[in-house]
């Protein structure tokens, strides 16, 4: 798996999560939410915080912590 594919997967996971948590039905609104929370850059690149978010979502106990901090 290439780095680009991994980043694409992370980006998709972040936008999906942002859409679910914000209730955004459009990817553009979810993307804005993710950028506003520092998970993605304005250019759509995954930030270190975005990587931490995805790692937390993969871990059941981490997921509960993520939801408490939003």
Secondary structure, DSSP 8 states (H G I E B T S, - for coil): --HHHHHHHHHHHHHHHHHHHHT--SHHHHHHHHHHTTSB-TTS-B-HHHHHHHHHHHSHHHHHHHHHT-
